[in-house]
Amino acid sequence: MKKPLYQLAQTRDVIRQFTPNWFTVTMGTGVVALILPEFPFAHTFLMQLATGLWQFNTLLFIAFTLLYLLRWFLYPQEAKQIFSHPTMGLFLGAIPMGLATVINGLLKFGLPVYGDMAIHIAQVLWYVDVVLAVVIGVGVPFCMYSRQEHQLHSMTAMWLLPIVACEVAATSGGLLLQHLAIDQQALAILLGSYMLWGMSVIPAFAILTILMLRLALHQLPSKELAITGWLALGPIGTGALALLVLGAQAPHVLQVFGLESLGVFFKNAGIMCSFILLGFGMWWFAIAVFTTFSHAKKGLPFNLGWWGLTFPLGVFTLAILNLAQQMNAQFLQHIALAFAAILMMLWVIVMRKTLLGMYAGHLFFSPCLKNLLEKQ
């Protein structure tokens, strides 16, 4: 029997074929860990389960980072092809977003386990995350403009991936402020996080506008890309969450610098704008569901893109939860918990399929090397 073209024969092949879309696994797993303790029942058990899941996710992120660094060290010429590939390069944005889930978990679960050291580690990692998010958020789009070939009919919501990382970092900045002394550094983090929000949300909405045009002119994407529609929830949900988290900290930080009224404005504006963004998110959620069901009749082939079902829905859920807490609105909390329940079921399904795919070996494949492999 002829050996399958892309069958992996050695461990080195895993390194050679490793691509940054694997970091979407850490994005989805990390956001599930952050949401688990929000359920009102069995809180102690769920907190322990969430802590364990966050620790597992951290190990995954470390392992994926080592594998990707090894690819650059062992196969640098092949690794560089990612900058010319119109799809794989977009997934570089998953690296800082995956790191953000580790940072947020460190602030939520790390204090009881590691003490104040967790805050110091989170602070250092946040600066690393910001650098990665900004470099990727600018560098990948520039590669799209200068080195890659794109057409409107082949466009998908994956264009959002390198852009959204900055607003995810902005959210982590707001969470970090809760644990820092209010000084010039805190002020810089607050204002810098708002700038990160602007670097991400505004370009993301420009992409969403073009995406709506593409859908109207060229219909739904292929069944292999059907799940990409869920990615639109990412910038919408994270944009709302960042405004809520930063707005909650703005009055405390700005009061020290004689700008309390500005801080109150930031908080109130964050609440108002989050309602608008979440309304838009409900619209996109409906479109994503209809798109998925439309293709599900013919069968949806599994790929790592299925992790797009988890992180965008997760941050959207976190935004509703945060808004419910700030507004003390029980009906919003019920809506958020319903989304959370859907998220948990989706995560179980996608993780199971991912583990089976890892065991089979067919998920370890770099499209950048397709032409090279076919010649061998």
Buried (B, 14 or more C-beta within 10 A) or exposed (E): EEEEEBEBEEEEBBBBBBBBBBBBBBBBBBBBBBBBBBBEEEEEEBBBBBBEBBBBBBEBBEEBBEBBEBBBEEBEEBBEBBBEBBBBBBBBBBBBBBBBBBBBBBBBBBBEEBEEEBBEBBBEBBEEBBEBBBBBBBBBBEBBEEEBEEEEEBBBBBBBBBBBBBBBBBBBBBBBBEBBEBEEEBBEBBBBBBEBBEBBBEBBBEBBEEBEEBBEEEEBBEBEBBBBBBBBBBBBBBBBBBBBBBBBBBBBBBBBBEBBEBBBBBBEEBBEBBEEBBEBBBEBBEBBEEBBEEBEEEEBEBBBBBBBBBBBBBBBBBBBBBBBBBBEEEEBBEBBBEBBEEBBEBBEBBBEBBEEBBEEBBBBBBBBBEEEEEEE
